[in-house]
Amino acid sequence: MPKQPVTGDRNFDDLAERFARNVYGGLKGRIRLSVLRRDFGHHLPIPPFVPDTGKPPLRILDAGGGQGQFSLPLARAGHSITLCDISEQMLKGARLEAEQLGVSDRVTLVQAPIQGLADALARDTEPFDLVICHAVLEWVLDPQAILAHLVNWLAPGGYLSLSYYNLHGAVYKNLLRTNFKKVEQGDYGGFRGSLSPINPLYPETVDAWLAELPLRRLACSGIRVFHDYILDKQQREQHPDKVVELELQLSQQEPYRSLGRYMHVLSQRH
């Protein structure tokens, strides 16, 4: 099977349904959302998923937000969401979900790459209180430039929630599967039609990029620090509540954190 060509940022028009099912569905998705919600709850000044807190709602940008699995529940809590994505099919899913949740009046959908937001949004668009960029960096050719661009949309004191595919996790899983040739070659790009990212990233690299930006780190967590390494699929799904509990417990402890299949970094702009 041929490798997917790395000629541009990935558009998920052809894999929208599969992406939603594999990334956000089932126990994998439950672990992901549990870690993200825990980090948000500990560090944001208002409980972001709780409606009627008596505090002003947040203005949120979900950059590369796909079908809005994470941000649309924030709209249900009263916050204002601008969701951009280059995929028409992903945005169709987000539009349908917003309608079903009854939050269409608080959601603006924009078909545009992150780099093109300045042209896609109104000129008087103000910076956002929270910028979300989840599972995007590993699908673009210049992830460092994306980070710098996102910070430009962040208001002073605002928050950046970043998650990305961890190359350490990819190496470790291939070692466990005895894919030694792949490890020796250092070639982890996915095949055509796969959900393996075109540009997986080492946390050390992303940390260095973030250190160059006007951001203060609040939290860093691994997402799925052991779940995906249970190679027996039946055992992996046998005790979902205990898996989520232990994933949360270990997600910020080394060495487990650094083995997360994804990393989550929550930062605040100076």
ZABA-591549 format. One record per residue: residue in one letter; x, y, z of N, C-alpha, C in turn. Coordinates in Angstrom, 3 decimals, padded with zeros to 6 digits. Layout:
N
A	X	Y	Z	X	Y	Z	X	Y	Z
...
This chain:
270
M	000.850	-001.188	000.000	000.000	000.000	000.000	000.887	001.239	000.000
P	000.646	002.199	-000.914	001.522	003.369	-001.006	001.331	004.327	000.150
K	002.415	005.045	000.471	002.338	006.081	001.486	001.468	007.226	000.984
Q	000.771	007.892	001.941	000.026	009.071	001.522	001.023	010.185	001.210
P	000.843	010.884	000.102	001.797	011.912	-000.295	001.787	013.082	000.664
V	002.965	013.585	000.978	003.077	014.720	001.894	003.376	015.950	001.043
T	002.337	016.460	000.424	002.488	017.612	-000.465	001.752	018.834	000.055
G	000.996	018.674	001.139	000.240	019.786	001.694	-000.424	019.366	002.983
D	-001.046	020.315	003.660	-001.760	020.006	004.887	-002.903	019.048	004.589
R	-003.174	018.134	005.533	-004.152	017.063	005.302	-005.576	017.584	005.382
N	-006.376	017.250	004.370	-007.799	017.542	004.342	-008.537	016.224	004.566
F	-009.488	016.206	005.522	-010.144	014.959	005.894	-011.500	014.771	005.231
D	-011.719	015.382	004.083	-012.976	015.163	003.380	-013.237	013.680	003.133
D	-012.173	012.928	002.858	-012.333	011.512	002.508	-012.416	010.596	003.719
L	-012.111	011.118	004.897	-012.063	010.256	006.085	-012.824	010.847	007.266
A	-013.758	011.759	007.018	-014.420	012.469	008.112	-015.113	011.515	009.083
E	-015.892	010.579	008.553	-016.635	009.666	009.423	-015.685	008.761	010.198
R	-014.672	008.249	009.528	-013.729	007.356	010.187	-012.907	008.087	011.243
F	-012.529	009.324	010.946	-011.772	010.113	011.911	-012.574	010.306	013.189
A	-013.835	010.682	013.051	-014.679	010.896	014.228	-014.827	009.618	015.040
R	-014.980	008.486	014.356	-015.183	007.221	015.049	-013.913	006.767	015.757
N	-012.771	006.855	015.090	-011.530	006.312	015.642	-010.882	007.227	016.668
V	-010.988	008.541	016.475	-010.287	009.470	017.354	-011.133	009.855	018.559
Y	-012.428	010.080	018.335	-013.278	010.541	019.429	-014.294	009.503	019.892
G	-014.439	008.409	019.168	-015.421	007.414	019.550	-014.870	006.400	020.532
G	-015.751	005.684	021.205	-015.383	004.575	022.077	-014.548	004.990	023.270
L	-013.821	004.013	023.820	-013.025	004.256	025.018	-011.870	005.214	024.733
K	-011.287	005.152	023.537	-010.221	006.086	023.188	-010.701	007.527	023.335
G	-011.873	007.803	022.779	-012.409	009.147	022.863	-012.768	009.535	024.283
R	-013.273	008.596	025.049	-013.628	008.884	026.444	-012.393	009.271	027.245
I	-011.282	008.561	027.026	-010.029	008.901	027.722	-009.570	010.295	027.317
R	-009.565	010.563	026.022	-009.128	011.861	025.515	-009.938	012.990	026.158
L	-011.262	012.882	026.101	-012.105	013.947	026.625	-011.978	014.067	028.144
S	-011.773	012.959	028.836	-011.623	013.002	030.292	-010.369	013.772	030.690
V	-009.252	013.527	029.995	-008.007	014.234	030.310	-008.149	015.713	029.985
L	-008.700	016.034	028.824	-008.847	017.427	028.425	-009.752	018.185	029.393
R	-010.866	017.590	029.742	-011.800	018.260	030.648	-011.186	018.439	032.033
R	-010.431	017.456	032.484	-009.752	017.591	033.775	-008.778	018.775	033.761
D	-007.971	018.875	032.708	-007.004	019.964	032.611	-007.702	021.318	032.543
F	-008.783	021.396	031.767	-009.540	022.650	031.690	-010.121	023.016	033.043
G	-010.710	022.051	033.711	-011.361	022.324	034.988	-010.410	022.801	036.056
H	-009.153	022.349	035.985	-008.174	022.727	036.998	-007.586	024.116	036.765
H	-007.615	024.617	035.529	-006.816	025.804	035.231	-007.586	026.977	034.626
L	-008.751	026.756	034.060	-009.498	027.886	033.532	-010.267	028.573	034.659
P	-010.460	029.896	034.568	-011.059	030.639	035.675	-012.537	030.347	035.895
I	-013.221	029.787	034.888	-014.613	029.399	035.054	-014.749	027.948	034.624
P	-015.678	027.192	035.205	-015.907	025.818	034.749	-016.452	025.836	033.323
P	-015.648	025.511	032.321	-016.048	025.770	030.937	-017.213	024.940	030.438
F	-017.486	023.787	031.063	-018.567	022.939	030.580	-019.839	023.086	031.417
V	-019.839	024.038	032.364	-020.975	024.228	033.254	-021.716	025.501	032.857
P	-022.997	025.388	032.492	-023.741	026.591	032.102	-024.136	027.435	033.309
D	-024.448	028.690	033.046	-025.003	029.595	034.058	-024.080	029.749	035.256
T	-022.808	030.058	035.010	-021.867	030.275	036.111	-021.957	031.691	036.655
G	-022.678	032.558	035.962	-022.747	033.949	036.384	-021.605	034.796	035.869
K	-020.650	034.175	035.176	-019.517	034.899	034.601	-019.699	035.024	033.091
P	-019.091	036.048	032.472	-019.256	036.228	031.020	-018.795	034.989	030.263
P	-019.493	034.629	029.193	-019.063	033.475	028.394	-017.746	033.772	027.683
L	-017.047	032.706	027.345	-015.776	032.826	026.640	-016.001	032.927	025.128
R	-015.089	033.638	024.471	-015.029	033.654	023.018	-013.945	032.651	022.626
I	-014.348	031.595	021.920	-013.469	030.453	021.696	-013.260	030.233	020.205
L	-012.007	030.022	019.830	-011.654	029.608	018.469	-011.218	028.154	018.510
D	-011.912	027.311	017.754	-011.522	025.908	017.600	-010.860	025.784	016.235
A	-009.531	025.805	016.215	-008.756	025.856	014.977	-008.496	024.448	014.464
G	-008.986	024.154	013.267	-008.917	022.782	012.767	-009.834	021.896	013.571
G	-011.007	022.422	013.920	-011.895	021.773	014.890	-012.693	020.603	014.377
G	-012.617	020.308	013.076	-013.313	019.139	012.547	-014.806	019.200	012.793
Q	-015.339	018.157	013.412	-016.769	018.060	013.653	-017.176	018.618	015.013
G	-016.239	019.253	015.698	-016.573	019.970	016.929	-016.847	019.092	018.128
Q	-016.254	017.888	018.160	-016.549	016.976	019.271	-016.192	017.570	020.625
F	-015.151	018.390	020.660	-014.752	018.979	021.948	-015.386	020.348	022.163
S	-015.470	021.175	021.143	-015.890	022.561	021.344	-017.402	022.752	021.389
L	-018.175	021.928	020.705	-019.615	022.148	020.687	-020.254	021.970	022.069
P	-019.800	021.047	022.907	-020.320	021.033	024.275	-020.027	022.322	025.043
L	-018.960	023.030	024.666	-018.683	024.327	025.270	-019.734	025.348	024.838
A	-020.195	025.245	023.599	-021.278	026.118	023.147	-022.547	025.828	023.931
R	-022.796	024.575	024.229	-023.991	024.220	025.009	-023.941	024.819	026.412
A	-022.707	025.066	026.908	-022.547	025.700	028.219	-022.637	027.218	028.135
G	-022.879	027.749	026.929	-023.114	029.176	026.784	-022.004	029.961	026.132
H	-020.898	029.330	025.781	-019.779	030.047	025.195	-019.979	030.220	023.684
S	-019.279	031.206	023.129	-019.355	031.505	021.703	-018.208	030.815	020.976
I	-018.522	030.023	019.939	-017.530	029.192	019.255	-017.378	029.632	017.807
T	-016.148	029.855	017.400	-015.803	029.966	015.982	-014.973	028.738	015.636
L	-015.477	027.904	014.751	-014.810	026.648	014.389	-014.377	026.735	012.933
C	-013.085	026.587	012.698	-012.590	026.590	011.315	-011.997	025.236	010.974
D	-012.159	024.859	009.717	-011.563	023.619	009.217	-011.509	023.724	007.699
I	-010.538	023.040	007.093	-010.443	023.070	005.638	-011.361	022.039	004.983
S	-011.914	021.131	005.789	-012.712	020.036	005.243	-014.202	020.385	005.232
E	-014.796	020.381	004.067	-016.235	020.622	003.934	-017.038	019.541	004.638
Q	-016.575	018.285	004.523	-017.299	017.184	005.145	-017.248	017.261	006.671
M	-016.108	017.643	007.212	-016.017	017.815	008.657	-016.980	018.894	009.128
L	-017.043	019.994	008.415	-017.919	021.096	008.808	-019.395	020.711	008.676
K	-019.723	019.874	007.710	-021.096	019.380	007.616	-021.479	018.621	008.883
G	-020.541	017.814	009.386	-020.799	017.088	010.619	-020.948	018.030	011.806
A	-020.113	019.071	011.847	-020.206	020.046	012.933	-021.527	020.803	012.879
R	-021.960	021.150	011.680	-023.225	021.881	011.530	-024.396	021.036	012.010
L	-024.396	019.768	011.641	-025.472	018.868	012.067	-025.468	018.697	013.585
E	-024.293	018.530	014.170	-024.203	018.348	015.615	-024.643	019.612	016.351
A	-024.270	020.781	015.831	-024.689	022.039	016.450	-026.208	022.177	016.427
E	-026.819	021.769	015.319	-028.277	021.810	015.222	-028.914	020.864	016.234
Q	-028.351	019.677	016.364	-028.914	018.696	017.288	-028.775	019.139	018.741
L	-027.684	019.854	019.037	-027.474	020.351	020.398	-028.232	021.645	020.659
G	-028.783	022.252	019.615	-029.510	023.496	019.771	-028.615	024.695	020.049
V	-027.394	024.686	019.478	-026.441	025.762	019.759	-026.007	026.496	018.487
S	-026.725	026.332	017.406	-026.315	026.933	016.142	-026.145	028.445	016.246
D	-026.916	029.079	017.129	-026.830	030.530	017.262	-025.549	030.978	017.944
R	-024.826	030.056	018.578	-023.573	030.397	019.254	-022.355	029.822	018.539
V	-022.558	029.271	017.345	-021.473	028.615	016.615	-021.335	029.234	015.226
T	-020.124	029.663	014.905	-019.794	030.157	013.572	-018.835	029.170	012.921
L	-019.210	028.640	011.765	-018.387	027.669	011.053	-017.698	028.360	009.880
V	-016.398	028.135	009.767	-015.593	028.799	008.743	-014.774	027.749	008.006
Q	-014.976	027.635	006.696	-014.155	026.713	005.910	-012.914	027.445	005.447
A	-011.820	027.197	006.123	-010.562	027.878	005.814	-009.439	027.183	006.559
P	-008.216	027.237	006.023	-007.067	026.764	006.782	-006.768	027.742	007.911
I	-006.097	027.263	008.936	-005.743	028.128	010.052	-004.940	029.327	009.561
Q	-004.050	029.081	008.608	-003.210	030.155	008.083	-004.024	031.217	007.350
G	-005.251	030.890	006.945	-006.079	031.823	006.189	-007.169	032.483	007.000
L	-007.088	032.396	008.322	-008.154	032.941	009.156	-008.308	034.450	008.992
A	-007.201	035.156	008.833	-007.284	036.616	008.709	-008.140	037.024	007.521
D	-008.097	036.237	006.449	-008.902	036.528	005.263	-010.331	036.020	005.417
A	-010.506	034.953	006.202	-011.822	034.320	006.312	-012.725	034.997	007.339
L	-012.145	035.614	008.372	-012.934	036.246	009.415	-013.082	037.740	009.144
A	-014.078	038.318	009.742	-014.298	039.757	009.591	-013.105	040.532	010.128
R	-012.840	041.675	009.512	-011.658	042.464	009.898	-011.717	042.920	011.349
D	-012.913	043.125	011.870	-013.042	043.614	013.246	-013.120	042.479	014.272
T	-012.799	041.237	013.848	-012.811	040.115	014.783	-011.780	040.332	015.878
E	-012.221	040.265	017.122	-011.326	040.470	018.250	-010.607	039.178	018.607
P	-009.457	039.283	019.294	-008.763	038.072	019.747	-009.671	037.240	020.664
F	-009.336	035.974	020.788	-010.189	035.030	021.508	-009.669	034.792	022.929
D	-010.607	034.437	023.827	-010.254	034.104	025.207	-009.606	032.726	025.299
L	-009.980	031.861	024.383	-009.474	030.490	024.368	-009.320	030.044	022.930
V	-008.138	029.531	022.610	-007.896	028.939	021.294	-007.615	027.454	021.493
I	-008.372	026.627	020.802	-008.235	025.179	020.865	-007.623	024.696	019.559
C	-006.590	023.874	019.650	-005.985	023.269	018.460	-005.636	021.831	018.803
H	-006.544	020.927	018.508	-006.406	019.529	018.909	-006.232	018.634	017.688
A	-005.179	017.808	017.710	-004.920	016.823	016.647	-004.834	017.503	015.282
V	-004.051	018.589	015.226	-003.872	019.328	013.984	-002.398	019.394	013.581
L	-001.513	019.700	014.525	-000.105	019.945	014.192	000.520	018.809	013.402
E	000.130	017.573	013.736	000.749	016.413	013.096	000.266	016.191	011.662
W	-000.693	017.020	011.222	-001.251	016.873	009.879	-000.867	018.027	008.956
V	000.013	018.911	009.409	000.386	020.064	008.581	001.892	020.033	008.314
L	002.291	020.739	007.262	003.689	020.717	006.851	004.567	021.637	007.696
D	003.989	022.714	008.242	004.777	023.671	009.013	004.097	023.924	010.354
P	004.174	022.963	011.273	003.458	023.113	012.543	003.953	024.277	013.391
Q	005.231	024.604	013.318	005.735	025.727	014.113	005.070	027.027	013.687
A	004.893	027.211	012.393	004.229	028.421	011.904	002.775	028.472	012.361
I	002.120	027.313	012.431	000.734	027.267	012.905	000.656	027.772	014.342
L	001.592	027.349	015.188	001.576	027.789	016.581	001.703	029.301	016.688
A	002.640	029.857	015.965	002.828	031.309	016.007	001.570	032.029	015.519
H	000.920	031.459	014.503	-000.292	032.065	013.967	-001.416	032.018	015.007
L	-001.540	030.915	015.715	-002.600	030.783	016.712	-002.440	031.785	017.846
V	-001.211	032.010	018.280	-000.976	032.950	019.376	-001.408	034.359	018.971
N	-001.314	034.673	017.690	-001.760	035.986	017.228	-003.261	036.187	017.418
W	-004.009	035.097	017.498	-005.454	035.182	017.696	-005.850	035.106	019.170
L	-004.863	035.054	020.049	-005.120	034.859	021.473	-005.027	036.196	022.204
A	-006.071	036.529	022.957	-006.077	037.771	023.733	-005.077	037.667	024.882
P	-004.517	038.790	025.335	-003.662	038.756	026.531	-004.410	038.119	027.698
G	-003.758	037.178	028.354	-004.409	036.442	029.427	-005.247	035.280	028.946
G	-005.372	035.128	027.614	-006.155	034.033	027.063	-005.407	032.714	027.120
Y	-006.113	031.636	026.784	-005.596	030.279	026.960	-005.468	029.567	025.618
L	-004.383	028.802	025.475	-004.166	027.948	024.307	-004.176	026.496	024.753
S	-005.101	025.735	024.193	-005.171	024.293	024.452	-004.677	023.566	023.213
L	-003.543	022.894	023.362	-002.876	022.250	022.232	-002.732	020.760	022.505
S	-003.198	019.946	021.577	-002.902	018.508	021.667	-002.356	018.047	020.328
Y	-001.446	017.072	020.392	-000.793	016.607	019.167	-000.317	015.168	019.359
Y	-000.120	014.502	018.219	000.308	013.102	018.186	001.782	013.009	018.592
N	002.055	012.157	019.564	003.374	012.051	020.189	004.222	010.995	019.480
L	005.323	011.407	018.907	006.186	010.473	018.181	006.800	009.423	019.110
H	007.046	009.763	020.368	007.553	008.760	021.307	006.578	007.581	021.409
G	005.284	007.898	021.443	004.284	006.841	021.518	004.289	005.953	020.291
A	004.470	006.562	019.119	004.520	005.782	017.883	005.723	004.851	017.879
V	006.883	005.353	018.326	008.089	004.519	018.389	007.862	003.350	019.339
Y	007.326	003.643	020.506	007.174	002.605	021.528	006.186	001.524	021.083
K	005.083	001.924	020.482	004.110	000.926	020.043	004.686	000.035	018.952
N	005.481	000.601	018.046	006.102	-000.227	017.005	007.143	-001.165	017.589
L	007.835	-000.737	018.641	008.759	-001.640	019.323	008.017	-002.822	019.922
L	006.883	-002.547	020.564	006.105	-003.626	021.175	005.565	-004.593	020.129
R	005.337	-004.100	018.934	004.832	-004.949	017.853	005.961	-005.558	017.026
T	007.184	-005.357	017.479	008.402	-005.863	016.820	008.535	-005.358	015.391
N	008.042	-004.166	015.120	008.233	-003.537	013.807	009.595	-002.841	013.790
F	010.648	-003.635	013.942	011.978	-003.069	014.142	012.496	-002.323	012.905
K	012.146	-002.822	011.731	012.598	-002.162	010.511	012.042	-000.744	010.433
K	010.777	-000.601	010.809	010.146	000.718	010.784	010.837	001.658	011.771
V	011.193	001.121	012.950	011.867	001.936	013.952	013.249	002.342	013.460
E	013.972	001.404	012.871	015.319	001.703	012.376	015.296	002.753	011.270
Q	014.268	002.691	010.438	014.162	003.650	009.338	013.610	004.994	009.804
G	012.959	004.996	010.969	012.368	006.227	011.480	011.267	006.777	010.606
D	010.546	005.895	009.932	009.505	006.305	008.989	008.146	005.947	009.578
Y	007.465	006.938	010.145	006.194	006.674	010.823	005.006	007.293	010.099
G	005.216	007.841	008.909	004.119	008.399	008.140	003.130	007.317	007.741
G	001.843	007.672	007.715	000.812	006.684	007.441	000.679	006.351	005.968
F	000.049	005.197	005.704	-000.260	004.818	004.337	-001.473	005.599	003.847
R	-001.632	005.623	002.537	-002.777	006.325	001.953	-004.074	005.780	002.563
G	-004.923	006.672	003.035	-006.193	006.261	003.617	-006.111	005.918	005.091
S	-004.922	006.012	005.712	-004.795	005.685	007.123	-004.950	006.940	007.971
L	-005.108	006.738	009.280	-005.200	007.853	010.216	-003.881	008.085	010.940
S	-002.799	007.492	010.426	-001.481	007.781	010.977	-001.009	009.115	010.432
P	-000.636	010.057	011.305	-000.319	011.419	010.855	000.863	011.472	009.893
I	000.886	012.526	009.087	001.985	012.715	008.141	003.216	013.289	008.825
N	003.031	013.885	010.017	004.132	014.600	010.638	004.077	014.473	012.165
P	004.215	013.245	012.715	004.208	013.099	014.179	005.363	013.866	014.804
L	005.179	014.295	016.050	006.105	015.248	016.657	006.630	014.760	018.008
Y	007.895	015.071	018.268	008.457	014.826	019.595	008.054	015.969	020.521
P	007.653	015.670	021.751	007.302	016.737	022.701	008.436	017.731	022.923
E	009.673	017.259	022.896	010.799	018.163	023.100	010.833	019.257	022.030
T	010.455	018.876	020.807	010.436	019.833	019.712	009.321	020.860	019.912
V	008.133	020.368	020.231	007.001	021.271	020.440	007.250	022.179	021.640
D	007.836	021.629	022.701	008.142	022.447	023.885	009.088	023.596	023.530
A	010.065	023.320	022.675	011.004	024.366	022.266	010.288	025.454	021.465
W	009.368	025.062	020.598	008.595	026.059	019.852	007.751	026.909	020.789
L	007.079	026.267	021.747	006.210	027.004	022.667	007.017	027.969	023.537
A	008.247	027.567	023.872	009.087	028.411	024.722	009.454	029.721	024.044
E	009.371	029.763	022.724	009.698	030.977	021.987	008.518	031.939	021.894
L	007.349	031.509	022.378	006.131	032.313	022.251	005.758	032.920	023.606
P	004.966	033.972	023.624	004.591	034.634	024.889	003.545	033.845	025.664
L	003.946	032.649	026.106	003.030	031.729	026.773	003.630	031.223	028.078
R	002.758	030.990	029.045	003.148	030.376	030.313	002.435	029.034	030.425
R	003.204	027.964	030.614	002.602	026.634	030.677	001.862	026.443	032.002
L	000.641	025.908	031.885	-000.173	025.620	033.064	-000.262	024.125	033.336
A	-000.323	023.332	032.284	-000.479	021.884	032.456	000.073	021.164	031.244
C	000.592	019.965	031.476	001.022	019.082	030.390	000.620	017.662	030.761
S	-000.143	017.024	029.906	-000.663	015.688	030.192	-000.468	014.769	028.998
G	-000.263	013.497	029.280	-000.303	012.487	028.233	-001.724	011.976	028.080
I	-002.118	011.687	026.865	-003.443	011.137	026.572	-003.272	009.721	026.054
R	-003.882	008.772	026.736	-003.745	007.340	026.461	-002.294	006.910	026.703
V	-001.911	006.948	027.965	-000.531	006.647	028.327	-000.271	005.143	028.409
F	-001.349	004.339	028.521	-001.137	002.880	028.500	-002.201	002.132	027.721
H	-003.370	002.718	027.534	-004.474	002.013	026.889	-004.075	001.395	025.553
D	-003.427	002.168	024.690	-003.130	001.697	023.339	-002.037	000.632	023.313
Y	-001.308	000.485	024.403	-000.221	-000.499	024.441	-000.707	-001.870	024.914
I	-001.976	-001.971	025.310	-002.575	-003.269	025.611	-002.939	-003.894	024.271
L	-002.118	-004.803	023.795	-002.261	-005.282	022.420	-003.463	-006.206	022.231
D	-003.928	-006.858	023.302	-005.113	-007.699	023.213	-006.345	-006.789	023.259
K	-007.070	-006.685	022.152	-008.182	-005.740	022.052	-009.292	-006.039	023.045
Q	-009.532	-007.317	023.339	-010.585	-007.657	024.290	-010.212	-007.201	025.697
Q	-008.976	-007.446	026.101	-008.543	-006.998	027.419	-008.546	-005.476	027.518
R	-008.243	-004.822	026.419	-008.165	-003.363	026.405	-009.506	-002.729	026.772
E	-010.607	-003.418	026.441	-011.928	-002.834	026.642	-012.676	-003.442	027.827
Q	-012.044	-004.307	028.609	-012.765	-005.049	029.637	-013.185	-004.204	030.831
H	-012.366	-003.259	031.255	-012.643	-002.489	032.466	-012.554	-000.996	032.158
P	-013.487	-000.461	031.376	-013.363	000.917	030.900	-013.285	001.953	032.015
D	-014.069	001.798	033.075	-014.039	002.780	034.159	-012.680	002.810	034.843
K	-012.106	001.639	035.059	-010.793	001.560	035.713	-009.707	002.104	034.771
V	-009.843	001.834	033.480	-008.865	002.367	032.526	-008.875	003.887	032.568
V	-010.049	004.507	032.523	-010.139	005.964	032.558	-009.573	006.499	033.868
E	-009.906	005.855	034.965	-009.408	006.295	036.271	-007.881	006.287	036.309
L	-007.264	005.208	035.830	-005.804	005.104	035.874	-005.147	006.002	034.833
E	-005.787	006.169	033.675	-005.251	007.093	032.686	-005.175	008.509	033.268
L	-006.213	008.920	033.964	-006.199	010.245	034.595	-005.123	010.324	035.673
Q	-004.993	009.267	036.432	-004.015	009.250	037.532	-002.579	009.347	037.018
L	-002.299	008.662	035.898	-000.923	008.572	035.398	-000.587	009.607	034.337
S	-001.581	010.331	033.863	-001.384	011.194	032.697	-000.409	012.338	032.939
Q	-000.182	012.703	034.204	000.751	013.782	034.499	001.957	013.300	035.303
Q	002.140	011.979	035.340	003.281	011.396	036.047	004.261	010.805	035.044
E	005.540	011.124	035.236	006.565	010.478	034.427	006.923	009.124	035.032
P	007.299	008.139	034.199	007.555	008.227	032.749	006.317	008.027	031.881
Y	005.148	007.832	032.531	003.947	007.485	031.777	003.501	008.626	030.869
R	003.560	009.866	031.383	003.108	011.005	030.589	003.789	011.050	029.224
S	005.084	010.836	029.185	005.823	010.964	027.929	005.537	009.847	026.945
L	004.790	008.820	027.386	004.414	007.733	026.488	002.991	007.892	025.965
G	002.316	008.976	026.313	000.966	009.196	025.805	000.940	009.191	024.287
R	-000.079	008.603	023.724	-000.184	008.621	022.253	-000.376	010.052	021.764
Y	-001.022	010.862	022.576	-001.141	012.295	022.314	-000.659	013.046	023.543
M	-000.227	014.273	023.337	000.126	015.163	024.424	-000.856	016.318	024.453
H	-001.158	016.801	025.667	-001.983	017.995	025.812	-001.220	019.026	026.618
V	-001.073	020.217	026.055	-000.409	021.323	026.742	-001.389	022.483	026.828
L	-001.640	022.940	028.043	-002.506	024.092	028.269	-001.639	025.255	028.717
S	-001.693	026.374	028.000	-000.855	027.529	028.281	-001.703	028.785	028.354
Q	-001.123	029.812	028.954	-001.790	031.119	029.043	-000.892	032.186	028.453
R	-001.478	033.083	027.669	-000.672	034.153	027.064	-000.320	035.215	028.104
H	000.910	035.703	028.076	001.372	036.756	028.978	000.531	038.014	028.764
